[in-house]
Structures are given as structure tokens and as C-alpha cells.
């Protein structure tokens, strides 16, 4: 690993790649609005869309996607031959799906480095992958080692949906990829770390290697899971489809006849009755201390884009 990319853990008030600082909690306060849950996408394909649309101006050159999974199909259409998907194990996300693009490279990220020279790719992407790896610290360092210019990383907040699951007596650990399943899960199919939004941001930004700085920090809500009552998945589906304007189309696709007609009427009425109450109840969590409390409970994704500082680039 080049000398200027040696990993140094720094306190958050002095986070640095080359003297640059960022207090992500203050950044989060500025990002937050009265209705922060409008900043959302709905599922994993939405994450790929976030990279190809919201982050398009920050992604450049030859791109390596570590742990690409289903993202490969979406991002390959956007970036073409400049996009190179890599996955771990058998790439379980695309098994049995001939319509999805398979990774170019399969690597055991648990036991070895990425099979590339230092600074091999202009941009390295890693979306919701690190939490599946035991040695998360080495994997994080490897992303920066092979990156020439940018590193894009997202991590999930595993607390989302937890309050409602507890109230309903649901099996919280299994829904979040933990617990004790009756049979072993495949490579990458299990989360190895349990953390919330705050811990994810602390890890990503607190461990930033020297020679890099934060170019972009964002918090995105996902799959309609943006409040207390949306921890109940059917209500989350109702909220998402109504607010995206796809509710009637979804009802017609899934239900026909009298049931479809009934849901087309009852669904919007339930939304009108429950959504304001849901926002009010969820907002109460926001009122104690900094807004990280609200985000720890309801915000699914932490996104950070790192860039190599000009001095480090000029030495490459």
C-alpha cells in the first residue's frame, strides 16, 4: 500500500485526509429538513440508481464495483465498458437469474486482497457490502488501495424497523441478516456486524486514510422505512407506492376484481388517517438531542464519497 494511503484512525473533530476536516453530525443537521424522509429510494436497484444519477458527477473513469450483485445490471447500462463488477463467493444475488449481469471477477474477500495493483481504477464503488465481511477493516483499506481518484461507500443502518419489530414481537435478528438460521448461509448472505446510522458514519469517516478527503456525505431513507409505523412492511409498501404515485398501478397488478377495487379505496383512506399520526409520533424521537437519534431509528443508508487530494494525485 502506498505511503500516502496508510490508514490512520482520527478523532471525528479532526478527520482528515491531508488536513481536511468534516463534522458529519453538523453536516447531517444541515441535510435534514422538516420532512427528511422525502430523500429516499426503494430497494437495491434504487441504490444503483443513486450511484448512476445522484452521484454521476462524482463517479469518473474506470470503475470497479466491489460486491456488485444486482447493481451490475443497472450500472453497466449507465457506464458501459468503463464498469467492472466484482463479487464475493457465488454472487448469490444473481444465481438463477439469466436476465442479470454476472460479475467479471469473483474474489474471496474474507481471506485475501483485491487482485489488482495499487491505484488500478479511477473510482471504486462498494455499496452495502462491508457489513458482510468479517475483516471489515482490511476490506475498507483495500478499496482505497486500488482507487486512483474516488471511493464510494454505502453502509446500511440495521436499526431501521427495529422499534416496530420489538413492539410486534417479531424475530428482529433474522430480518436484519443475523440470528441463528437452521442451516449455514452462503458467502455474503449474512451480516457480520450490527450497527446503526451513527456507528456507520463514525466508521466510514473516522477511519478515512490519509491522502483522501470526504467529497460527499449523504443520508438516504429507503423502501418507505422512514418512521415508526412504516416498520410494519405492508404500511411501508402503502406509503411508498402512494408517495411515488404508483399505488393504483400496483393494486391493479397484484389484485383484480372486487378485492382490487376495495384496496384502491381503503388504501388511500388508511394513508390519510395514519400518515400524519405516524409523522407526529416519529418526530417525537427527533426532539431529544441531535438529529442522529431520529436517523438511528429510521434512516436506512449512509453514503460517503471520498476523493484523493490533489497532492496525492500528482504523485500517482
Rosetta blueprint (number, residue, H / E / L):
1 X L
2 X L
3 X H
4 X H
5 X H
6 X L
7 X L
8 X L
9 X L
10 X L
11 X L
12 X H
13 X H
14 X H
15 X L
16 X L
17 X L
18 X L
19 X L
20 X L
21 X L
22 X L
23 X L
24 X H
25 X H
26 X H
27 X H
28 X H
29 X H
30 X H
31 X H
32 X L
33 X L
34 X L
35 X L
36 X H
37 X H
38 X H
39 X L
40 X E
41 X E
42 X L
43 X L
44 X H
45 X H
46 X H
47 X H
48 X H
49 X H
50 X H
51 X H
52 X H
53 X H
54 X H
55 X L
56 X H
57 X H
58 X H
59 X L
60 X L
61 X L
62 X L
63 X E
64 X E
65 X E
66 X E
67 X L
68 X L
69 X L
70 X L
71 X H
72 X H
73 X H
74 X H
75 X H
76 X H
77 X H
78 X H
79 X H
80 X H
81 X H
82 X H
83 X E
84 X E
85 X E
86 X E
87 X E
88 X E
89 X L
90 X L
91 X L
92 X H
93 X H
94 X H
95 X L
96 X L
97 X L
98 X L
99 X L
100 X L
101 X L
102 X L
103 X L
104 X L
105 X E
106 X E
107 X E
108 X L
109 X L
110 X L
111 X L
112 X L
113 X L
114 X L
115 X L
116 X L
117 X L
118 X L
119 X L
120 X L
121 X E
122 X E
123 X E
124 X E
125 X E
126 X E
127 X E
128 X L
129 X L
130 X H
131 X H
132 X H
133 X L
134 X L
135 X L
136 X H
137 X H
138 X H
139 X H
140 X H
141 X H
142 X H
143 X H
144 X H
145 X H
146 X L
147 X E
148 X E
149 X E
150 X E
151 X E
152 X E
153 X E
154 X E
155 X E
156 X E
157 X L
158 X L
159 X L
160 X L
161 X L
162 X H
163 X H
164 X H
165 X H
166 X H
167 X H
168 X H
169 X L
170 X L
171 X L
172 X H
173 X H
174 X H
175 X H
176 X L
177 X L
178 X L
179 X L
180 X L
181 X L
182 X L
183 X L
184 X L
185 X L
186 X L
187 X L
188 X L
189 X L
190 X L
191 X L
192 X L
193 X L
194 X L
195 X L
196 X L
197 X H
198 X H
199 X H
200 X H
201 X H
202 X H
203 X H
204 X H
205 X H
206 X H
207 X L
208 X L
209 X L
210 X L
211 X L
212 X E
213 X E
214 X E
215 X E
216 X E
217 X E
218 X E
219 X E
220 X E
221 X E
222 X E
223 X L
224 X L
225 X L
226 X L
227 X L
228 X L
229 X H
230 X H
231 X H
232 X L
233 X H
234 X H
235 X H
236 X H
237 X H
238 X H
239 X H
240 X H
241 X H
242 X H
243 X H
244 X L
245 X L
246 X L
247 X H
248 X H
249 X H
250 X H
251 X H
252 X H
253 X H
254 X H
255 X L
256 X L
257 X H
258 X H
259 X H
260 X H
261 X H
262 X H
263 X H
264 X H
265 X H
266 X H
267 X H
268 X H
269 X H
270 X H
271 X H
272 X H
273 X H
274 X H
275 X H
276 X H
277 X H
278 X H
279 X H
280 X H
281 X H
282 X H
283 X H
284 X H
285 X H
286 X H
287 X L
288 X L
289 X L
290 X L
291 X L
292 X H
293 X H
294 X H
295 X H
296 X H
297 X H
298 X H
299 X L
300 X L
301 X E
302 X E
303 X E
304 X E
305 X E
306 X E
307 X E
308 X E
309 X L
310 X H
311 X H
312 X H
313 X H
314 X H
315 X L
316 X L
